[in-house]
Amino acid sequence: MKNGLTNLDIAVFVIYFIIVSAYGYSIYRKRKKDEHDAKAYFLAEGTLTWWAIGASLIASNISAEQFIGMSGEGFFLGIAVAAYEWLAAVALIIVAVWFIPVYLKNHIYTMPQFLKTRYNESVALIMAIFWLFLYVFVNLTSILYLGAVAINGLAGGEYLHVIMLGLAIFALLISLGGMKVVAYTDVIQVAVLIVGGLVTSYIALSVVGETYNGPGSGAIAGFKTLLTNAPEHFKMIIPKPTATSTQNDINKYLTFPGLASYAAGIWIINLNYWGCNQYITQRALGADLQTARNGILFAGFLKLMMPLIVMLPGIAAFVLYKDGHLPQLVGGKDGAYSAVLTFLPTGLKGLSVAALTAAIVASLAGKVNSISTIYTLDIHKKYFGKQADERKLVYIGRAAVFIAMIVAVIFTWGDILGIGGTGGFTFIQKYTGFFSPGVFAMFFLGMFWKRTTGAAAVVGVILGFLLSVFFNELAPGITGPETFLYTAYPNGKGGFEIPFHICMGLSFFFTMIAMIAISMAGPKVNPKAFELDTTMFRLKPQTLALIVVMLLLIATLYIRFW
């Protein structure tokens, strides 16, 4: 291979591949007696430990969009993008304390099942189809594309489609073993991605330190150099543009609109992702309450360190690039992480490629497992194979895995969806955000307001989407730059754009009003409302202590970089 990948780098990567494959096969052999048990295949039959749940949550979440996309946003925005990670830890606390008890007490195993139980079959079917399309056409495609582009850049730029197929096949091998194999191989994957990511960040800081302060200066000197040479990249709040702002300043605000993000979109993104998402919550739905809570909180602690791994290399790349110490980035800001990897010495580059691959494969495997679960249990079993036995359901699930991955590869092959032109991380956040307001409103009211009706849920999910389209695509052109609700900014392409976080906030606000108004016309207590037992929200002292420690750490980080 070209571009500095030596035989030693390749050997490191091969060793990683063998270890993960062997461990996954050993887990598969142990559960082979449950080969045709659908619940064991899709949910691991409640056997996951807290550390396996937490590691699997992070391994499934941290993928190419974080390593490549968030590093690119670190290059562009700076530390402000860390809000996605640090507030995700707060969202995980909320999910662990209030959301998971509702799911487990009502024996919920899939998100469409929640909707059928709480609302009706129509809502469940609409959302099952929506999630399948979202996971295949937004999540799988973006992960495959960004991952293949990053590894291809290190491999010499001639192997894009080979790498894409390799990632897809590797993920298929893991996912065909079912949820238990996915979760326990994720433990190795998350260890590799954390170690490899920390090594990359350390080397990046060391390169900055030696470039600006001389040989032997080290990583600490490099971090101090970043603070000195790019102080604007270490502010959590992006300032609102003024009449004298440049288009670059406007673009930053459009991506992360300062305090408005904290009042609107970022909470909807995080709470919908971590609390109403089959792909994520599936890891905890097969466990008992305390194990699920411990696993989710463990994932929250891991999220606090993710900016160090996925964002800091992007800021280092910005400083080096700004002063001419880094060649032109391939693929714009999304090329920042790959550019930093070129500084790694022999062997460590192989470890970093392994970390990237671990993140990509774990996320792909988790996604297709959730796709398989939703299609098999919420669509096929109900509408096409009501008499299907356990063995057939497992076979159907595996077929769904194959088909989903093949479709994703086809749409990723020529970047049909235009992921590369948007920026991977922003692509996912923005287009997922078209659906998040309505989905989160439907789940939130369904859990905690007994009056919410099925009709309100149908209106909510449809209205949330339509409002998102309106505020993102139509409102700026109709109303011009200024209204009493928002300010639209020039997007550099001859038109105006509202920051998508604000679009989500506006969509969520009006969707909630509509759902509440419709539900008020129904009975005071919906017959399908969940019974909420206050005892299930009680916390053990050690759990409360963990939450307090996590919140103090987050507060300290915000105070430091505000």
C-alpha positions in Angstrom: 0.0 0.0 0.0 1.0 3.6 -0.5 1.1 6.7 1.7 3.2 5.2 4.5 1.3 2.1 5.4 4.1 -0.4 5.9 4.1 -4.1 6.4 4.2 -3.5 10.1 1.1 -1.3 9.9 -0.7 -4.0 7.9 0.4 -6.6 10.4 -1.0 -4.6 13.3 -4.3 -4.3 11.5 -4.4 -8.0 10.7 -3.8 -8.9 14.3 -6.7 -6.7 15.3 -8.9 -8.4 12.7 -8.0 -11.9 13.9 -8.6 -11.1 17.6 -12.0 -9.6 17.0 -13.1 -12.4 14.6 -11.8 -15.1 16.9 -13.5 -13.6 20.0 -16.7 -13.1 18.1 -16.7 -16.7 16.9 -16.1 -18.0 20.4 -19.1 -16.0 21.7 -21.1 -17.4 18.8 -20.1 -20.9 19.6 -21.2 -20.5 23.3 -24.6 -19.3 22.2 -25.1 -21.8 19.4 -27.5 -23.7 21.5 -29.8 -20.7 21.1 -29.1 -20.6 17.4 -32.8 -20.5 16.5 -34.0 -18.5 19.6 -35.3 -15.2 18.2 -35.1 -13.4 21.5 -31.6 -14.6 22.1 -30.6 -13.5 18.6 -32.1 -10.1 18.7 -31.8 -9.1 22.3 -29.1 -11.4 23.8 -31.7 -12.8 26.2 -30.8 -10.4 29.0 -27.3 -11.8 29.5 -25.4 -8.6 28.8 -23.4 -7.1 31.7 -23.3 -3.4 32.6 -19.8 -3.0 31.1 -20.8 -4.8 27.9 -23.9 -2.6 27.6 -21.9 0.6 28.1 -19.0 -0.4 25.8 -21.5 -1.5 23.1 -23.4 1.8 23.3 -20.2 3.8 22.8 -18.8 1.4 20.1 -22.0 1.7 18.2 -22.2 5.4 18.6 -18.6 6.4 17.9 -18.0 5.6 14.2 -16.7 7.3 11.1 -19.0 10.3 11.6 -17.3 11.0 14.9 -13.7 10.2 14.0 -13.9 11.8 10.6 -16.9 14.1 10.7 -16.5 15.4 14.3 -12.8 15.9 13.7 -13.7 17.9 10.7 -16.0 20.0 12.8 -13.2 20.4 15.3 -11.1 21.8 12.4 -13.9 24.1 11.4 -15.7 25.1 14.7 -13.4 24.0 17.5 -14.3 22.8 20.9 -18.0 24.0 20.5 -18.7 20.8 18.8 -17.8 18.9 22.0 -21.3 20.0 23.3 -22.7 17.0 21.3 -20.6 14.7 23.4 -20.8 16.4 26.8 -24.5 17.0 26.7 -25.0 13.5 25.4 -23.7 12.4 28.9 -26.5 14.5 30.5 -29.0 12.9 28.1 -27.8 9.5 29.1 -28.4 10.3 32.7 -32.0 11.3 31.8 -32.5 8.1 29.8 -31.1 6.0 32.6 -33.2 7.6 35.3 -36.5 8.1 33.5 -36.7 6.5 30.1 -35.3 3.0 30.6 -37.6 2.2 33.6 -40.7 2.9 31.4 -39.4 0.6 28.7 -38.5 -2.2 31.0 -41.6 -2.1 33.2 -43.8 -2.4 30.1 -41.6 -5.1 28.6 -40.7 -3.0 25.5 -38.1 -4.6 23.2 -38.4 -2.5 20.1 -39.4 1.1 19.5 -42.3 0.2 17.1 -43.6 -2.1 19.9 -43.6 0.9 22.2 -45.7 2.8 19.7 -48.1 0.0 19.2 -48.5 -0.6 22.9 -48.9 3.1 23.8 -50.7 4.3 20.7 -51.9 2.0 17.9 -50.7 -0.3 15.0 -50.7 2.5 12.4 -48.2 4.7 14.4 -46.0 1.7 14.9 -46.0 0.7 11.2 -45.3 4.3 10.1 -42.3 4.6 12.4 -41.0 1.1 11.7 -40.8 2.0 8.0 -39.3 5.4 8.8 -36.6 3.9 11.0 -35.7 1.4 8.3 -35.2 4.1 5.7 -33.3 6.3 8.1 -30.9 3.6 9.2 -30.2 2.4 5.7 -30.1 5.6 3.7 -28.7 8.1 6.2 -26.8 6.1 8.9 -25.4 3.0 7.0 -24.5 5.1 3.9 -22.7 7.9 5.8 -20.7 5.4 8.0 -19.6 3.4 5.0 -18.7 6.5 2.9 -16.8 8.4 5.6 -15.0 5.3 6.8 -14.0 4.1 3.3 -12.8 7.6 2.3 -10.7 7.9 5.5 -9.0 4.6 5.2 -8.6 4.9 1.5 -6.7 8.2 2.0 -4.2 6.4 4.1 -4.0 3.4 1.7 -3.0 5.6 -1.3 -6.3 6.7 -2.7 -6.9 3.8 -5.1 -8.9 1.3 -3.0 -12.1 3.1 -2.1 -14.5 0.5 -3.3 -12.4 -2.4 -2.1 -12.3 -0.9 1.4 -16.0 -0.2 1.3 -16.8 -3.8 0.5 -14.3 -5.0 3.1 -15.9 -2.9 5.8 -19.4 -4.2 4.8 -18.3 -7.8 4.9 -16.5 -7.5 8.2 -19.6 -5.9 9.8 -21.8 -8.7 8.3 -19.6 -11.4 9.8 -20.0 -9.9 13.3 -23.7 -9.1 13.0 -24.9 -12.5 11.7 -24.1 -13.9 15.2 -26.8 -11.8 16.8 -26.9 -9.1 19.5 -24.7 -11.0 22.0 -21.9 -11.3 19.5 -22.3 -7.7 18.4 -22.2 -6.4 22.0 -19.3 -8.5 23.3 -17.1 -7.9 20.3 -17.9 -4.2 20.9 -16.0 -4.4 24.1 -12.8 -5.1 22.1 -13.8 -2.6 19.5 -14.3 0.2 22.0 -10.9 -0.6 23.7 -9.2 -0.5 20.3 -10.8 2.8 19.3 -10.1 4.5 22.6 -6.4 3.3 22.7 -5.9 4.1 19.1 -7.7 7.4 19.3 -5.7 8.5 22.4 -2.5 7.6 20.6 -3.5 9.6 17.6 -4.4 12.6 19.8 -1.1 12.3 21.7 0.9 12.2 18.5 -1.0 15.1 17.0 -0.3 17.3 20.0 3.3 16.2 20.0 3.7 17.2 16.4 2.2 20.6 17.1 4.5 21.0 20.1 7.7 20.1 18.2 6.7 22.1 15.2 6.3 25.3 17.2 8.5 24.8 20.2 11.3 22.5 18.9 12.2 18.8 19.3 11.2 17.1 22.5 8.6 19.7 23.4 5.8 17.1 23.9 2.1 16.9 23.9 1.5 19.3 26.7 3.4 22.0 24.9 1.4 21.2 21.8 -1.9 21.7 23.7 -0.7 25.0 25.0 0.2 26.0 21.4 -3.3 25.2 20.3 -4.7 27.5 23.0 -2.3 30.3 21.9 -2.6 29.9 18.2 -6.3 29.2 17.9 -8.0 30.7 20.9 -11.3 31.1 19.0 -11.3 27.2 18.7 -11.6 26.9 22.5 -14.9 28.6 23.0 -18.1 26.6 23.7 -20.3 29.4 22.3 -20.2 30.5 18.6 -21.0 34.2 18.6 -24.0 35.4 16.6 -23.0 37.0 13.3 -23.1 40.8 12.8 -23.3 43.0 9.8 -19.5 42.8 9.5 -19.2 39.0 9.9 -17.6 37.0 7.1 -19.3 34.2 5.3 -17.1 31.8 7.2 -18.4 33.2 10.5 -21.9 32.9 9.3 -21.3 29.2 8.2 -20.0 28.4 11.7 -23.1 29.9 13.3 -25.4 28.0 10.9 -23.7 24.8 12.0 -23.8 25.5 15.7 -25.9 28.7 16.5 -24.5 29.6 19.9 -26.8 29.7 22.9 -29.7 28.9 20.6 -28.3 25.4 20.2 -28.7 24.8 24.0 -32.2 26.2 24.0 -33.4 24.1 21.1 -31.8 21.5 18.8 -29.0 19.9 20.7 -31.3 18.5 23.4 -33.7 17.2 20.8 -30.9 15.5 19.0 -29.4 13.9 22.1 -32.6 12.8 23.9 -34.1 11.4 20.7 -30.9 9.6 19.8 -30.2 8.1 23.2 -33.7 7.6 24.4 -36.0 6.8 21.4 -33.6 5.0 19.1 -33.8 1.2 18.6 -30.1 1.1 17.5 -29.1 2.5 20.9 -31.7 1.4 23.4 -31.6 -2.2 22.2 -28.4 -2.8 24.1 -30.2 -2.1 27.4 -33.7 -3.4 26.7 -32.7 -7.1 27.4 -31.2 -6.3 30.9 -32.7 -5.7 34.4 -33.1 -2.1 35.5 -30.0 -1.7 37.6 -27.7 -3.4 35.1 -29.2 -1.2 32.3 -28.7 1.9 34.4 -25.2 1.1 35.2 -24.3 0.4 31.6 -25.9 3.6 30.4 -24.1 5.7 33.0 -20.8 3.9 32.1 -21.4 5.0 28.6 -22.0 8.6 29.8 -18.5 8.6 31.5 -16.9 7.4 28.3 -18.7 10.1 26.3 -16.9 12.8 28.4 -13.5 11.7 27.0 -14.7 11.4 23.4 -13.8 15.0 22.4 -10.2 14.3 23.3 -10.2 11.4 20.8 -12.4 12.6 18.0 -12.2 16.4 18.1 -8.8 17.4 19.3 -6.9 16.0 16.2 -9.1 18.3 14.1 -8.0 21.4 16.1 -4.4 20.3 15.8 -4.9 19.9 12.0 -6.4 23.4 11.8 -3.4 25.0 13.5 -0.9 23.1 11.4 -2.9 23.8 8.2 -3.3 27.5 9.0 0.4 28.0 9.3 1.3 25.9 6.2 2.7 22.9 8.1 0.0 20.5 6.7 -0.6 19.8 3.0 -4.0 20.6 1.4 -6.7 18.5 3.0 -8.3 15.8 0.8 -12.1 16.1 1.1 -12.2 19.5 2.8 -12.6 19.6 6.6 -13.5 15.9 6.7 -9.9 15.2 5.6 -8.5 16.6 8.8 -8.3 13.3 10.7 -6.6 11.5 7.9 -4.1 14.3 7.5 -3.1 14.0 11.1 -2.7 10.2 10.8 0.1 10.8 8.2 2.3 12.0 11.1 2.1 8.7 12.9 5.2 6.4 13.0 5.2 2.9 11.6 3.0 0.5 13.5 1.0 3.2 15.2 -0.6 4.1 11.9 -1.8 0.5 11.7 -3.2 0.9 15.2 -5.0 4.0 14.3 -6.4 2.4 11.1 -7.5 -0.5 13.4 -9.2 2.0 15.7 -11.0 3.6 12.7 -12.1 0.2 11.5 -13.2 -0.8 14.9 -15.4 2.3 15.1 -16.8 1.8 11.7 -17.5 -1.9 11.9 -19.0 -1.8 15.4 -21.4 0.9 14.3 -22.3 -0.8 11.0 -22.9 -4.1 12.9 -25.1 -2.4 15.5 -27.1 -0.6 12.8 -27.8 -3.7 10.7 -28.7 -5.7 13.8 -31.3 -3.1 14.7 -32.6 -3.0 11.1 -32.9 -6.7 11.3 -34.8 -6.6 14.6 -37.3 -3.9 13.5 -38.0 -5.6 10.2 -38.3 -9.1 11.6 -40.3 -8.5 14.8 -42.3 -5.4 13.8 -43.0 -5.9 10.1 -42.4 -9.4 8.8 -43.8 -11.3 11.8 -46.9 -9.1 12.0 -47.8 -8.7 8.3 -46.1 -11.5 6.3 -45.2 -14.4 8.5 -47.6 -14.6 11.5 -47.1 -18.3 11.7 -43.3 -18.2 11.4 -41.4 -20.2 14.0 -38.3 -19.1 15.9 -35.9 -20.7 13.4 -37.5 -18.9 10.5 -37.5 -15.6 12.2 -33.7 -15.8 12.8 -33.2 -16.7 9.1 -35.4 -13.7 8.1 -33.4 -11.5 10.4 -30.1 -12.6 8.8 -31.6 -12.0 5.3 -32.6 -8.5 6.4 -29.0 -7.9 7.4 -27.7 -8.9 4.0 -30.2 -6.8 2.1 -29.7 -3.7 4.2 -26.0 -3.8 3.7 -26.2 -4.4 0.0 -28.6 -1.5 -0.5 -26.3 0.8 1.6 -23.2 -0.3 -0.5 -25.1 0.5 -3.7 -26.1 4.0 -2.6 -22.6 4.7 -1.1 -20.7 3.4 -4.2 -20.9 6.7 -6.1 -21.9 8.9 -3.2 -25.4 9.1 -4.7 -26.7 11.0 -1.6 -24.0 13.7 -1.7 -22.6 13.0 1.7 -19.1 14.3 0.7 -20.4 17.7 -0.3 -22.3 18.3 3.0 -19.7 17.2 5.6 -20.4 13.8 7.2 -21.2 14.8 10.7 -23.5 17.7 9.7 -25.1 15.5 7.0 -26.3 13.0 9.7 -27.3 15.6 12.3 -29.3 17.7 9.8 -31.2 15.0 7.9 -31.9 13.0 11.1 -33.1 16.3 12.5 -35.9 16.4 9.9 -37.6 13.6 11.9 -36.3 14.0 15.4 -38.7 16.8 16.6 -41.9 14.8 15.8 -40.4 11.5 17.0 -39.2 12.9 20.3 -42.5 14.7 20.9 -44.4 11.5 20.3 -42.2 9.5 22.7 -42.0 12.1 25.4 -45.7 12.8 25.6 -46.4 9.1 25.3 -44.3 8.2 28.3 -45.2 10.9 30.7 -48.6 12.3 29.8 -51.5 9.8 30.0 -53.8 11.9 27.9 -51.8 11.7 24.7 -53.9 10.0 22.0 -53.0 7.9 18.9 -54.4 10.5 16.6 -52.1 13.1 18.2 -49.1 10.8 17.7 -49.9 10.4 14.0 -50.3 14.1 13.5 -47.1 14.7 15.6 -44.8 12.6 13.5 -46.1 13.9 10.2 -46.4 17.5 11.3 -42.9 17.4 12.8 -41.4 16.3 9.5 -43.4 18.8 7.4 -42.4 21.7 9.8 -38.8 20.6 9.6 -38.9 20.8 5.8 -40.7 24.1 6.0 -38.2 25.8 8.3 -35.1 24.2 6.7 -36.1 24.6 3.0 -39.0 27.0 2.5 -39.3 29.6 5.2 -36.2 31.6 4.5 -37.2 32.0 0.8 -40.7 33.1 1.7 -40.1 35.5 4.6 -36.7 36.9 3.8 -33.8 37.2 6.3 -35.7 38.6 9.3 -38.8 37.4 11.2 -39.9 37.7 14.8 -39.1 34.0 15.3 -35.7 33.6 13.8 -33.0 35.2 11.7 -32.0 33.5 8.5 -28.4 34.0 7.2 -26.8 34.0 3.8 -25.6 30.5 3.0 -23.0 31.5 0.5 -25.0 29.9 -2.4 -27.3 32.9 -3.2 -30.0 32.0 -0.7 -30.7 32.1 3.0 -30.6 29.4 5.7 -31.9 29.0 9.2 -29.5 27.2 11.6 -30.8 23.6 11.6 -30.7 23.5 15.5 -33.2 26.3 15.5 -35.3 24.6 12.9 -35.6 21.6 15.1 -36.5 23.7 18.1 -39.3 25.5 16.2 -40.6 22.2 14.8 -40.6 20.6 18.2 -42.4 23.5 19.8 -45.2 23.7 17.3 -45.5 19.9 17.1 -46.0 19.7 20.9 -48.7 22.4 20.8 -50.5 20.5 18.1 -50.3 17.1 19.9 -51.4 18.6 23.2 -54.4 20.4 21.5 -55.5 17.2 19.8 -55.1 15.1 22.9 -57.2 17.6 25.0 -60.2 16.6 22.8 -59.8 13.0 23.9 -60.3 11.3 27.3 -58.5 12.6 30.4 -56.7 9.3 30.6 -56.0 7.3 27.4 -56.8 3.6 28.0 -53.5 2.7 26.5 -51.4 5.0 28.7 -48.6 3.5 30.7 -48.9 3.0 34.4 -46.0 4.9 36.0 -44.8 3.4 39.3 -42.8 6.1 41.1 -40.7 3.4 42.8 -39.1 2.6 39.4 -37.5 6.0 39.3 -35.8 5.7 42.7 -32.0 5.5 42.6 -29.6 3.6 44.7 -27.0 5.7 46.6 -24.2 4.5 44.4 -26.1 5.4 41.3 -26.9 8.8 42.6 -23.2 9.3 43.5 -22.2 8.4 39.9 -24.6 10.9 38.5 -23.4 13.7 40.8 -19.7 13.0 39.8 -20.6 13.1 36.1 -22.5 16.4 36.4 -19.6 18.0 38.3 -17.2 16.9 35.6 -19.4 18.4 32.9 -19.8 21.6 34.8 -16.1 21.9 35.3 -15.5 21.4 31.5 -18.0 24.1 30.7 -16.6 26.6 33.2 -13.1 26.1 31.8 -14.1 26.6 28.1 -17.1 28.9 28.3 
